[in-house]
Amino acid sequence: MNGKVTSCLKNPFTVGAVAIRKVLKQQKSLFTLTFFGLLMFIPAMQVYADPPTTGDLFSDGKEVVKSTFGKGSTVVWILYVLEILAAIFAYVKTKNLSVFGGIAAVIVFVNVVFGLI
């Protein structure tokens, strides 16, 4: 085994060929290897398919995001309610009052993160 690794590393150009040969031995199908190889290029081709020429495509949606996830929105209220319910459940299971400290942590986190939106 040691001889195989060192012989492979003597010429770095053969490392890729050895890897491809091992894959072909395992896969038994050149079609599968070609298919997945081409599948990796699809996202790269989509980038250049239609360059945006109209400017910012998401400028209209900015107000919708602020009204949905901003301060005082329903999403923030639901996060607070879920955190309170989770703290009550954790307290019942552990009988540890420090789990209610998570409520304060979530309130601070939500105010900071949703204040950035």
The first five atom37 places (N, CA, C, CB, O) and aatype in JSON, in Angstrom:
{
  "aatype": [12, 2, 7, 11, 19, 16, 15, 4, 10, 11, 2, 14, 13, 16, 19, 7, 0, 19, 0, 9, 1, 11, 19, 10, 11, 5, 5, 11, 15, 10, 13, 16, 10, 16, 13, 13, 7, 10, 10, 12, 13, 9, 14, 0, 12, 5, 19, 18, 0, 3, 14, 14, 16, 16, 7, 3, 10, 13, 15, 3, 7, 11, 6, 19, 19, 11, 15, 16, 13, 7, 11, 7, 15, 16, 19, 19, 17, 9, 10, 18, 19, 10, 6, 9, 10, 0, 0, 9, 13, 0, 18, 19, 11, 16, 11, 2, 10, 15, 19, 13, 7, 7, 9, 0, 0, 19, 9, 19, 13, 19, 2, 19, 19, 13, 7, 10, 9],
  "atom_mask": [
    [1, 1, 1, 1, 1],
    [1, 1, 1, 1, 1],
    [1, 1, 1, 0, 1],
    [1, 1, 1, 1, 1],
    [1, 1, 1, 1, 1],
    [1, 1, 1, 1, 1],
    [1, 1, 1, 1, 1],
    [1, 1, 1, 1, 1],
    [1, 1, 1, 1, 1],
    [1, 1, 1, 1, 1],
    [1, 1, 1, 1, 1],
    [1, 1, 1, 1, 1],
    [1, 1, 1, 1, 1],
    [1, 1, 1, 1, 1],
    [1, 1, 1, 1, 1],
    [1, 1, 1, 0, 1],
    [1, 1, 1, 1, 1],
    [1, 1, 1, 1, 1],
    [1, 1, 1, 1, 1],
    [1, 1, 1, 1, 1],
    [1, 1, 1, 1, 1],
    [1, 1, 1, 1, 1],
    [1, 1, 1, 1, 1],
    [1, 1, 1, 1, 1],
    [1, 1, 1, 1, 1],
    [1, 1, 1, 1, 1],
    [1, 1, 1, 1, 1],
    [1, 1, 1, 1, 1],
    [1, 1, 1, 1, 1],
    [1, 1, 1, 1, 1],
    [1, 1, 1, 1, 1],
    [1, 1, 1, 1, 1],
    [1, 1, 1, 1, 1],
    [1, 1, 1, 1, 1],
    [1, 1, 1, 1, 1],
    [1, 1, 1, 1, 1],
    [1, 1, 1, 0, 1],
    [1, 1, 1, 1, 1],
    [1, 1, 1, 1, 1],
    [1, 1, 1, 1, 1],
    [1, 1, 1, 1, 1],
    [1, 1, 1, 1, 1],
    [1, 1, 1, 1, 1],
    [1, 1, 1, 1, 1],
    [1, 1, 1, 1, 1],
    [1, 1, 1, 1, 1],
    [1, 1, 1, 1, 1],
    [1, 1, 1, 1, 1],
    [1, 1, 1, 1, 1],
    [1, 1, 1, 1, 1],
    [1, 1, 1, 1, 1],
    [1, 1, 1, 1, 1],
    [1, 1, 1, 1, 1],
    [1, 1, 1, 1, 1],
    [1, 1, 1, 0, 1],
    [1, 1, 1, 1, 1],
    [1, 1, 1, 1, 1],
    [1, 1, 1, 1, 1],
    [1, 1, 1, 1, 1],
    [1, 1, 1, 1, 1],
    [1, 1, 1, 0, 1],
    [1, 1, 1, 1, 1],
    [1, 1, 1, 1, 1],
    [1, 1, 1, 1, 1],
    [1, 1, 1, 1, 1],
    [1, 1, 1, 1, 1],
    [1, 1, 1, 1, 1],
    [1, 1, 1, 1, 1],
    [1, 1, 1, 1, 1],
    [1, 1, 1, 0, 1],
    [1, 1, 1, 1, 1],
    [1, 1, 1, 0, 1],
    [1, 1, 1, 1, 1],
    [1, 1, 1, 1, 1],
    [1, 1, 1, 1, 1],
    [1, 1, 1, 1, 1],
    [1, 1, 1, 1, 1],
    [1, 1, 1, 1, 1],
    [1, 1, 1, 1, 1],
    [1, 1, 1, 1, 1],
    [1, 1, 1, 1, 1],
    [1, 1, 1, 1, 1],
    [1, 1, 1, 1, 1],
    [1, 1, 1, 1, 1],
    [1, 1, 1, 1, 1],
    [1, 1, 1, 1, 1],
    [1, 1, 1, 1, 1],
    [1, 1, 1, 1, 1],
    [1, 1, 1, 1, 1],
    [1, 1, 1, 1, 1],
    [1, 1, 1, 1, 1],
    [1, 1, 1, 1, 1],
    [1, 1, 1, 1, 1],
    [1, 1, 1, 1, 1],
    [1, 1, 1, 1, 1],
    [1, 1, 1, 1, 1],
    [1, 1, 1, 1, 1],
    [1, 1, 1, 1, 1],
    [1, 1, 1, 1, 1],
    [1, 1, 1, 1, 1],
    [1, 1, 1, 0, 1],
    [1, 1, 1, 0, 1],
    [1, 1, 1, 1, 1],
    [1, 1, 1, 1, 1],
    [1, 1, 1, 1, 1],
    [1, 1, 1, 1, 1],
    [1, 1, 1, 1, 1],
    [1, 1, 1, 1, 1],
    [1, 1, 1, 1, 1],
    [1, 1, 1, 1, 1],
    [1, 1, 1, 1, 1],
    [1, 1, 1, 1, 1],
    [1, 1, 1, 1, 1],
    [1, 1, 1, 1, 1],
    [1, 1, 1, 0, 1],
    [1, 1, 1, 1, 1],
    [1, 1, 1, 1, 1]
  ],
  "atom_positions": [
    [[0.82, -1.19, 0.0], [0.0, 0.0, 0.0], [0.86, 1.25, 0.0], [-0.93, 0.0, 1.2], [0.55, 2.23, -0.68]],
    [[1.94, 1.22, 0.76], [2.81, 2.39, 0.82], [3.42, 2.68, -0.54], [3.9, 2.18, 1.85], [3.57, 3.85, -0.91]],
    [[3.77, 1.65, -1.27], [4.34, 1.84, -2.6], [3.36, 2.46, -3.57], [0.0, 0.0, 0.0], [3.75, 3.25, -4.43]],
    [[2.07, 2.11, -3.45], [1.07, 2.66, -4.35], [0.87, 4.15, -4.12], [-0.26, 1.93, -4.17], [0.74, 4.92, -5.08]],
    [[0.86, 4.56, -2.86], [0.64, 5.97, -2.56], [1.82, 6.8, -3.02], [0.4, 6.18, -1.06], [1.64, 7.86, -3.63]],
    [[3.02, 6.34, -2.75], [4.19, 7.13, -3.15], [4.36, 7.17, -4.66], [5.44, 6.58, -2.5], [4.8, 8.18, -5.2]],
    [[4.02, 6.09, -5.34], [4.14, 6.11, -6.79], [3.11, 7.05, -7.39], [3.98, 4.7, -7.38], [3.34, 7.63, -8.46]],
    [[1.99, 7.2, -6.74], [0.95, 8.11, -7.23], [1.38, 9.56, -7.01], [-0.39, 7.83, -6.52], [1.06, 10.42, -7.83]],
    [[2.07, 9.82, -5.93], [2.42, 11.19, -5.59], [3.71, 11.67, -6.27], [2.55, 11.33, -4.11], [4.01, 12.86, -6.23]],
    [[4.46, 10.77, -6.88], [5.68, 11.19, -7.56], [5.34, 12.09, -8.75], [6.48, 9.98, -8.03], [6.02, 13.08, -8.99]],
    [[4.32, 11.74, -9.47], [3.88, 12.54, -10.6], [2.49, 13.09, -10.27], [3.87, 11.71, -11.94], [1.51, 12.35, -10.35]],
    [[2.38, 14.38, -9.89], [1.08, 14.9, -9.45], [0.03, 14.91, -10.55], [1.25, 16.28, -8.92], [-1.16, 15.02, -10.26]],
    [[0.44, 14.8, -11.82], [-0.55, 14.81, -12.9], [-1.33, 13.51, -12.96], [0.14, 15.07, -14.23], [-2.43, 13.48, -13.52]],
    [[-0.78, 12.44, -12.4], [-1.48, 11.16, -12.44], [-2.44, 10.99, -11.27], [-0.49, 10.03, -12.45], [-3.2, 10.02, -11.25]],
    [[-2.43, 11.89, -10.3], [-3.32, 11.75, -9.15], [-4.76, 11.82, -9.61], [-3.03, 12.84, -8.1], [-5.58, 11.02, -9.16]],
    [[-5.1, 12.75, -10.48], [-6.47, 12.86, -10.98], [-6.86, 11.65, -11.81], [0.0, 0.0, 0.0], [-8.0, 11.19, -11.73]],
    [[-5.93, 11.14, -12.6], [-6.22, 9.97, -13.42], [-6.48, 8.75, -12.55], [-5.07, 9.69, -14.39], [-7.34, 7.93, -12.86]],
    [[-5.73, 8.62, -11.46], [-5.93, 7.5, -10.55], [-7.29, 7.61, -9.88], [-4.81, 7.45, -9.49], [-7.99, 6.61, -9.72]],
    [[-7.68, 8.82, -9.49], [-8.97, 9.01, -8.85], [-10.11, 8.68, -9.82], [-9.11, 10.44, -8.34], [-11.09, 8.05, -9.42]],
    [[-9.99, 9.1, -11.06], [-11.02, 8.81, -12.06], [-11.1, 7.31, -12.31], [-10.74, 9.57, -13.37], [-12.19, 6.75, -12.46]],
    [[-9.96, 6.66, -12.36], [-9.94, 5.21, -12.59], [-10.63, 4.48, -11.44], [-8.49, 4.71, -12.75], [-11.36, 3.52, -11.67]],
    [[-10.41, 4.93, -10.2], [-11.05, 4.3, -9.05], [-12.56, 4.51, -9.1], [-10.49, 4.86, -7.74], [-13.33, 3.59, -8.79]],
    [[-12.99, 5.69, -9.48], [-14.42, 5.97, -9.58], [-15.05, 5.1, -10.66], [-14.68, 7.45, -9.87], [-16.13, 4.55, -10.46]],
    [[-14.38, 4.98, -11.78], [-14.92, 4.17, -12.87], [-15.01, 2.7, -12.47], [-14.07, 4.32, -14.12], [-15.93, 2.0, -12.89]],
    [[-14.07, 2.23, -11.68], [-14.14, 0.85, -11.22], [-15.32, 0.65, -10.28], [-12.83, 0.45, -10.52], [-15.97, -0.39, -10.32]],
    [[-15.59, 1.65, -9.45], [-16.69, 1.53, -8.5], [-18.04, 1.73, -9.19], [-16.53, 2.53, -7.37], [-18.99, 1.01, -8.89]],
    [[-18.14, 2.68, -10.08], [-19.42, 3.02, -10.69], [-19.85, 2.02, -11.75], [-19.34, 4.39, -11.3], [-21.04, 1.74, -11.88]],
    [[-18.94, 1.48, -12.49], [-19.21, 0.55, -13.58], [-20.01, 1.2, -14.7], [-19.95, -0.65, -13.05], [-20.49, 0.5, -15.6]],
    [[-20.16, 2.51, -14.66], [-20.96, 3.15, -15.7], [-20.38, 4.52, -16.01], [-22.43, 3.27, -15.27], [-20.34, 5.4, -15.15]],
    [[-19.95, 4.68, -17.22], [-19.44, 5.97, -17.65], [-20.58, 6.98, -17.78], [-18.69, 5.84, -18.98], [-20.37, 8.18, -17.62]],
    [[-21.78, 6.48, -18.09], [-22.94, 7.36, -18.22], [-23.25, 8.06, -16.9], [-24.16, 6.56, -18.69], [-23.53, 9.26, -16.89]],
    [[-23.2, 7.33, -15.8], [-23.49, 7.92, -14.5], [-22.47, 9.0, -14.16], [-23.49, 6.84, -13.41], [-22.84, 10.07, -13.68]],
    [[-21.21, 8.73, -14.41], [-20.16, 9.71, -14.13], [-20.33, 10.95, -15.0], [-18.78, 9.09, -14.36], [-20.18, 12.07, -14.52]],
    [[-20.65, 10.75, -16.26], [-20.85, 11.88, -17.17], [-22.08, 12.69, -16.77], [-20.99, 11.4, -18.61], [-22.05, 13.92, -16.81]],
    [[-23.15, 12.0, -16.4], [-24.38, 12.68, -16.01], [-24.15, 13.58, -14.8], [-25.49, 11.66, -15.71], [-24.54, 14.75, -14.82]],
    [[-23.53, 13.05, -13.76], [-23.31, 13.85, -12.57], [-22.26, 14.93, -12.8], [-22.88, 12.97, -11.42], [-22.31, 15.99, -12.17]],
    [[-21.33, 14.69, -13.69], [-20.36, 15.72, -14.05], [-21.03, 16.89, -14.74], [0.0, 0.0, 0.0], [-20.75, 18.05, -14.43]],
    [[-21.92, 16.6, -15.69], [-22.66, 17.67, -16.36], [-23.65, 18.35, -15.43], [-23.39, 17.11, -17.58], [-23.92, 19.54, -15.57]],
    [[-24.19, 17.6, -14.49], [-25.14, 18.16, -13.53], [-24.48, 19.24, -12.67], [-25.71, 17.06, -12.64], [-25.15, 20.18, -12.24]],
    [[-23.19, 19.1, -12.42], [-22.49, 20.12, -11.64], [-22.31, 21.41, -12.41], [-21.14, 19.59, -11.2], [-22.14, 22.47, -11.79]],
    [[-22.33, 21.37, -13.73], [-22.14, 22.57, -14.54], [-23.43, 23.36, -14.76], [-21.54, 22.2, -15.86], [-23.38, 24.49, -15.24]],
    [[-24.58, 22.79, -14.43], [-25.85, 23.48, -14.69], [-25.95, 24.79, -13.91], [-27.03, 22.57, -14.32], [-26.33, 25.79, -14.51]],
    [[-25.64, 24.85, -12.61], [-25.71, 26.15, -11.93], [-24.76, 27.18, -12.53], [-25.4, 25.98, -10.46], [-25.08, 28.37, -12.57]],
    [[-23.6, 26.74, -12.99], [-22.66, 27.68, -13.59], [-23.2, 28.24, -14.9], [-21.3, 27.01, -13.83], [-22.96, 29.4, -15.22]],
    [[-23.92, 27.43, -15.65], [-24.5, 27.91, -16.9], [-25.68, 28.84, -16.65], [-24.93, 26.73, -17.77], [-25.92, 29.75, -17.44]],
    [[-26.42, 28.62, -15.57], [-27.58, 29.46, -15.28], [-27.17, 30.87, -14.9], [-28.41, 28.84, -14.16], [-27.94, 31.81, -15.1]],
    [[-26.0, 31.03, -14.36], [-25.53, 32.37, -13.97], [-25.43, 33.28, -15.18], [-24.18, 32.28, -13.26], [-25.78, 34.46, -15.1]],
    [[-24.96, 32.75, -16.27], [-24.76, 33.56, -17.46], [-25.94, 33.52, -18.43], [-23.51, 33.11, -18.17], [-25.88, 34.13, -19.5]],
    [[-27.0, 32.82, -18.09], [-28.11, 32.65, -19.02], [-28.87, 33.95, -19.26], [-29.07, 31.59, -18.51], [-29.17, 34.29, -20.4]],
    [[-29.18, 34.68, -18.19], [-29.98, 35.9, -18.34], [-29.45, 36.96, -17.37], [-31.49, 35.61, -18.08], [-29.92, 37.03, -16.24]],
    [[-28.5, 37.76, -17.78], [-27.99, 38.79, -16.87], [-29.06, 39.84, -16.59], [-26.73, 39.46, -17.46], [-29.79, 40.23, -17.51]],
    [[-29.17, 40.29, -15.36], [-30.2, 41.28, -15.04], [-29.9, 42.62, -15.69], [-30.33, 41.45, -13.52], [-28.83, 43.19, -15.5]],
    [[-30.85, 43.11, -16.45], [-30.68, 44.39, -17.12], [-31.65, 45.43, -16.59], [-30.88, 44.23, -18.62], [-31.58, 46.6, -16.98]],
    [[-32.55, 45.02, -15.69], [-33.56, 45.95, -15.2], [-33.19, 46.59, -13.89], [-34.88, 45.24, -15.05], [-33.98, 47.37, -13.36]],
    [[-32.04, 46.31, -13.33], [-31.65, 46.88, -12.04], [-31.95, 45.91, -10.91], [0.0, 0.0, 0.0], [-31.83, 44.7, -11.07]],
    [[-32.33, 46.46, -9.78], [-32.6, 45.66, -8.59], [-33.96, 45.01, -8.71], [-32.51, 46.52, -7.31], [-34.99, 45.69, -8.74]],
    [[-33.98, 43.7, -8.77], [-35.24, 42.97, -8.93], [-36.01, 42.85, -7.63], [-34.97, 41.6, -9.5], [-37.21, 42.58, -7.65]],
    [[-35.35, 43.03, -6.49], [-36.0, 42.83, -5.2], [-36.32, 44.14, -4.49], [-35.13, 41.99, -4.33], [-36.65, 44.12, -3.3]],
    [[-36.23, 45.26, -5.17], [-36.48, 46.54, -4.51], [-37.93, 46.68, -4.06], [-36.11, 47.69, -5.44], [-38.19, 47.31, -3.03]],
    [[-38.87, 46.12, -4.8], [-40.28, 46.21, -4.41], [-40.6, 45.33, -3.21], [-41.17, 45.82, -5.58], [-41.51, 45.65, -2.44]],
    [[-39.87, 44.27, -3.02], [-40.16, 43.35, -1.93], [-39.57, 43.77, -0.6], [0.0, 0.0, 0.0], [-39.82, 43.11, 0.41]],
    [[-38.79, 44.84, -0.57], [-38.15, 45.25, 0.68], [-39.17, 45.68, 1.73], [-37.17, 46.4, 0.4], [-39.02, 45.36, 2.91]],
    [[-40.2, 46.4, 1.32], [-41.23, 46.83, 2.27], [-42.05, 45.64, 2.77], [-42.16, 47.86, 1.61], [-42.48, 45.63, 3.93]],
    [[-42.26, 44.66, 1.92], [-42.99, 43.47, 2.34], [-42.2, 42.72, 3.41], [-43.28, 42.55, 1.14], [-42.78, 42.23, 4.38]],
    [[-40.9, 42.62, 3.23], [-40.06, 41.94, 4.21], [-40.06, 42.71, 5.53], [-38.62, 41.78, 3.69], [-40.13, 42.1, 6.6]],
    [[-39.99, 44.04, 5.47], [-40.0, 44.83, 6.7], [-41.32, 44.69, 7.44], [-39.73, 46.29, 6.38], [-41.33, 44.61, 8.67]],
    [[-42.43, 44.67, 6.71], [-43.72, 44.55, 7.39], [-43.94, 43.15, 7.95], [-44.85, 44.9, 6.43], [-44.68, 42.98, 8.92]],
    [[-43.32, 42.14, 7.35], [-43.49, 40.78, 7.83], [-42.53, 40.44, 8.96], [-43.31, 39.8, 6.69], [-42.94, 39.83, 9.95]],
    [[-41.27, 40.84, 8.84], [-40.26, 40.43, 9.81], [-39.71, 41.58, 10.64], [-39.14, 39.77, 9.09], [-38.84, 41.35, 11.48]],
    [[-40.16, 42.8, 10.45], [-39.61, 43.94, 11.17], [-40.09, 43.99, 12.61], [0.0, 0.0, 0.0], [-40.8, 43.1, 13.08]],
    [[-39.7, 45.06, 13.31], [-40.11, 45.21, 14.71], [-41.63, 45.37, 14.79], [-39.41, 46.43, 15.36], [-42.23, 46.07, 13.97]],
    [[-42.23, 44.72, 15.77], [-43.66, 44.82, 15.99], [-44.49, 43.98, 15.04], [0.0, 0.0, 0.0], [-45.72, 44.13, 15.0]],
    [[-43.89, 43.11, 14.28], [-44.64, 42.29, 13.33], [-45.17, 41.03, 14.02], [-43.77, 41.9, 12.13], [-44.82, 40.74, 15.16]],
    [[-46.01, 40.32, 13.32], [-46.59, 39.1, 13.85], [-45.54, 38.02, 14.05], [-47.69, 38.59, 12.92], [-45.65, 37.22, 14.98]],
    [[-44.55, 37.98, 13.22], [-43.5, 36.96, 13.34], [-42.75, 37.13, 14.66], [-42.52, 37.04, 12.15], [-42.44, 36.14, 15.32]],
    [[-42.46, 38.36, 15.03], [-41.77, 38.61, 16.3], [-42.64, 38.18, 17.47], [-41.39, 40.11, 16.43], [-42.16, 37.57, 18.42]],
    [[-43.92, 38.5, 17.41], [-44.85, 38.13, 18.48], [-44.93, 36.6, 18.6], [-46.25, 38.72, 18.22], [-44.94, 36.07, 19.71]],
    [[-44.98, 35.9, 17.47], [-45.04, 34.44, 17.5], [-43.75, 33.86, 18.08], [-45.27, 33.88, 16.08], [-43.8, 32.88, 18.83]],
    [[-42.6, 34.45, 17.77], [-41.34, 33.99, 18.36], [-41.33, 34.15, 19.87], [-40.16, 34.74, 17.75], [-40.85, 33.27, 20.59]],
    [[-41.86, 35.27, 20.36], [-41.93, 35.47, 21.81], [-42.83, 34.43, 22.47], [-42.44, 36.89, 22.12], [-42.47, 33.86, 23.5]],
    [[-43.99, 34.19, 21.88], [-44.92, 33.22, 22.46], [-44.31, 31.82, 22.46], [-46.26, 33.22, 21.69], [-44.43, 31.09, 23.45]],
    [[-43.68, 31.44, 21.37], [-43.05, 30.12, 21.31], [-41.91, 29.98, 22.31], [-42.53, 29.84, 19.91], [-41.72, 28.92, 22.9]],
    [[-41.15, 31.05, 22.52], [-40.06, 30.99, 23.51], [-40.62, 30.86, 24.92], [-39.18, 32.24, 23.4], [-40.06, 30.12, 25.73]],
    [[-41.69, 31.56, 25.21], [-42.3, 31.45, 26.54], [-42.83, 30.04, 26.77], [-43.43, 32.48, 26.72], [-42.65, 29.47, 27.84]],
    [[-43.5, 29.47, 25.76], [-44.0, 28.1, 25.89], [-42.86, 27.1, 26.04], [-44.87, 27.74, 24.69], [-42.96, 26.16, 26.82]],
    [[-41.78, 27.29, 25.3], [-40.62, 26.4, 25.41], [-39.97, 26.52, 26.78], [-39.6, 26.71, 24.31], [-39.52, 25.53, 27.35]],
    [[-39.91, 27.74, 27.33], [-39.33, 27.93, 28.66], [-40.19, 27.27, 29.73], [-39.16, 29.43, 28.97], [-39.66, 26.66, 30.66]],
    [[-41.5, 27.38, 29.6], [-42.39, 26.73, 30.57], [-42.23, 25.21, 30.48], [-43.87, 27.13, 30.32], [-42.16, 24.54, 31.51]],
    [[-42.18, 24.68, 29.28], [-42.0, 23.23, 29.1], [-40.66, 22.78, 29.68], [-42.09, 22.86, 27.61], [-40.59, 21.75, 30.36]],
    [[-39.6, 23.53, 29.42], [-38.28, 23.16, 29.94], [-38.24, 23.26, 31.46], [-37.2, 24.05, 29.34], [-37.59, 22.45, 32.11]],
    [[-38.94, 24.25, 32.04], [-38.98, 24.37, 33.49], [-39.71, 23.18, 34.12], [-39.65, 25.68, 33.91], [-39.28, 22.65, 35.14]],
    [[-40.81, 22.77, 33.51], [-41.56, 21.63, 34.03], [-40.71, 20.37, 33.99], [-42.87, 21.43, 33.24], [-40.76, 19.55, 34.91]],
    [[-39.93, 20.2, 32.92], [-39.11, 19.0, 32.8], [-37.89, 19.02, 33.72], [-38.65, 18.83, 31.36], [-37.51, 17.99, 34.27]],
    [[-37.25, 20.2, 33.9], [-35.99, 20.25, 34.64], [-36.12, 20.84, 36.03], [-34.99, 21.04, 33.87], [-35.23, 20.62, 36.86]],
    [[-37.17, 21.57, 36.31], [-37.36, 22.28, 37.59], [-36.19, 23.23, 37.87], [-37.5, 21.28, 38.76], [-35.75, 23.38, 39.01]],
    [[-35.71, 23.86, 36.82], [-34.59, 24.77, 36.91], [-35.06, 26.15, 36.45], [-33.37, 24.28, 36.07], [-35.5, 26.31, 35.31]],
    [[-34.96, 27.14, 37.34], [-35.47, 28.47, 37.01], [-34.6, 29.21, 35.99], [-35.58, 29.3, 38.25], [-35.03, 30.2, 35.41]],
    [[-33.39, 28.74, 35.78], [-32.51, 29.44, 34.85], [-32.97, 29.31, 33.39], [-31.1, 28.93, 34.99], [-32.48, 30.05, 32.53]],
    [[-33.88, 28.39, 33.1], [-34.36, 28.27, 31.72], [-35.17, 29.5, 31.32], [-35.21, 27.02, 31.56], [-35.33, 29.77, 30.13]],
    [[-35.68, 30.24, 32.29], [-36.41, 31.46, 31.95], [-35.45, 32.57, 31.51], [-37.24, 31.93, 33.15], [-35.9, 33.59, 30.98]],
    [[-34.16, 32.39, 31.72], [-33.18, 33.34, 31.2], [-33.11, 33.31, 29.68], [0.0, 0.0, 0.0], [-32.67, 34.27, 29.05]],
    [[-33.55, 32.21, 29.1], [-33.61, 32.11, 27.65], [-34.59, 33.09, 27.05], [0.0, 0.0, 0.0], [-34.41, 33.53, 25.91]],
    [[-35.63, 33.45, 27.8], [-36.6, 34.44, 27.3], [-35.91, 35.78, 27.09], [-37.79, 34.59, 28.28], [-36.1, 36.43, 26.06]],
    [[-35.11, 36.18, 28.06], [-34.39, 37.45, 27.93], [-33.4, 37.4, 26.77], [-33.66, 37.8, 29.24], [-33.24, 38.37, 26.03]],
    [[-32.73, 36.26, 26.61], [-31.77, 36.13, 25.51], [-32.47, 36.22, 24.16], [-31.01, 34.8, 25.63], [-31.96, 36.85, 23.24]],
    [[-33.63, 35.59, 24.04], [-34.36, 35.63, 22.78], [-34.88, 37.03, 22.51], [-35.53, 34.63, 22.8], [-34.86, 37.48, 21.36]],
    [[-35.35, 37.73, 23.53], [-35.85, 39.1, 23.34], [-34.73, 40.0, 22.84], [-36.44, 39.66, 24.65], [-34.93, 40.79, 21.91]],
    [[-33.55, 39.9, 23.44], [-32.42, 40.71, 23.0], [-32.02, 40.33, 21.58], [-31.22, 40.55, 23.95], [-31.79, 41.21, 20.74]],
    [[-31.93, 39.04, 21.31], [-31.54, 38.58, 19.98], [-32.53, 39.04, 18.91], [-31.43, 37.05, 19.96], [-32.13, 39.53, 17.86]],
    [[-33.81, 38.89, 19.19], [-34.83, 39.27, 18.21], [-34.82, 40.77, 17.97], [-36.23, 38.83, 18.68], [-34.95, 41.21, 16.83]],
    [[-34.66, 41.56, 19.03], [-34.63, 43.01, 18.85], [-33.42, 43.45, 18.03], [-34.62, 43.71, 20.2], [-33.52, 44.38, 17.22]],
    [[-32.29, 42.81, 18.23], [-31.1, 43.18, 17.46], [-31.23, 42.74, 16.01], [-29.84, 42.56, 18.09], [-31.01, 43.54, 15.1]],
    [[-31.59, 41.48, 15.8], [-31.64, 40.95, 14.44], [-32.76, 41.58, 13.62], [-31.81, 39.43, 14.47], [-32.54, 42.01, 12.49]],
    [[-33.95, 41.64, 14.2], [-35.06, 42.2, 13.44], [-34.98, 43.72, 13.36], [-36.38, 41.79, 14.06], [-35.65, 44.33, 12.53]],
    [[-34.16, 44.34, 14.2], [-33.92, 45.77, 14.06], [-33.03, 46.09, 12.87], [0.0, 0.0, 0.0], [-33.08, 47.19, 12.33]],
    [[-32.23, 45.11, 12.45], [-31.38, 45.3, 11.28], [-32.16, 45.24, 9.97], [-30.28, 44.27, 11.27], [-31.72, 45.76, 8.95]],
    [[-33.3, 44.59, 10.02], [-34.1, 44.42, 8.78], [-34.76, 45.69, 8.39], [-35.14, 43.35, 8.95], [-35.46, 45.73, 7.38]]
  ]
}
